[in-house]
């Protein structure tokens, strides 16, 4: 290939396009996230068209033709255009929703998903759409591990409304519970990112904050498919960790971009990746985090902002000792202070979640 070309396209043309358009919202998104974004657009089109049915199930297949072998169904190649009803059916689709089949399966909105499992499709990522309450946006649930594992359910948030505090905090709590809480949780997520080098000793991998950021970004892209979460946006004051935008319109109808949230992340560890005691000053790190949150949220003109601390330390600590010295500044600048503690073993996680009287030493 000629020098200065990538895939037959001049490097300068690629650079000019990036300068003009920025990074695509789907950059770095896996197949499931691309599916959710495409599906959310389809749902929005059907909602705007006044879809009359009660809901539907969508199953994501890596190769629809293989998944359809031996099954009855009707091909609907134009479903993605949003002109055809989607309700009262079980759909088998690819990530672009361009190859779609209406399966010959009967499912009632709000009923058990056993019909999908019994059909041998329980391991495919699944989305259920509930349209019964016409006074609110569609209620959408995502089962990344398929209908055989309903415990891995994620609630997706669709629509153009700003993400409120309760919704964002609940989303971050779910991310912690499902992806970070214990070393076993991290492994169960099959994430390419790793937090611990030796969890039993409290030794983190190099740059654990970056790993958490990557995992969280993927989670936010899945839960908020109508929004555009991005990491490492450039500002005059540095690189912000995560910003969550929405493609909006001005009152004159011109394109605009609304920033709902700026999230500044801090990972606190008491040991280095070489298993030495950390010399980092935790109080200074948290103070720096508050200052960064102020700077980045001001640059983005965000509606909400939060400092998110992921605590890998083993010392006795809590929200008060972590945040007391910055509480007043955070209040003055309307910064949410949120903290989660990463357990070093499954046993520690069980003790924290299920405390017993027998845990306390007798007098």
Order of alpha helices (4+ residues) and beta strands (2+ residues): beta-beta-alpha-alpha-beta-alpha-beta-beta-beta-alpha-beta-beta-beta-alpha-alpha-beta-beta-alpha-beta-beta-beta-alpha-beta-alpha-alpha-beta-alpha
